[in-house]
């Protein structure tokens, strides 16, 4: 298993600003993922972040809006840029361990854009 | 396209009664199957998983699920629920060599 922490746990931001969310894992992992969970919705994968390579973004998400860094095997950041109220959501970091397909999730960052 | 369907968005059930949360997926090719639970204001926690072998899988907190390949289903069950089981439950499927797909979730309401 893996223990994942995220910072901040929640934030209220103004339209047009940016917020960087941090994800820290207690062990080295190859694959990290960023998800968005809008109110009452399921999880939507934003991107996959592997250490040493560029993040791979899913359809509908672009690097200019959601830049991701993965400087080492235990840490990643997701930035939500030029925010609008539509970006209000919970952002979740997850990692995949050696067990096939099994993911562990952080507690999430609850973002409200006003 | 691959998909996961959770047939019920909300399920109310009385405390100590049994519950079944339904999940169907779109393809009968080799898959890995998961159930995750999300308690209020928390992240997702793995409840149980099916990778191979026995079709009946036991997880944490007294939950179990049965993989049915012919019906492409992976329903979650608990014989007697507790108020602490109030949460959102997500079924997830991973098709070999592909990313995980999550269902829309089922909110379990435990009635006193």
Interface residues (C-beta under 8 A of the other chain):
Chain A: X4 X41 X42 X43 X45 X48 X92 X94 X99 X100 X101 X102 X103 X104 X105 X106 X107 X108 X110
Chain B: X32 X34 X36 X41 X42 X43 X44 X45 X46 X49 X51 X90 X94 X99 X100 X102 X103 X104 X105
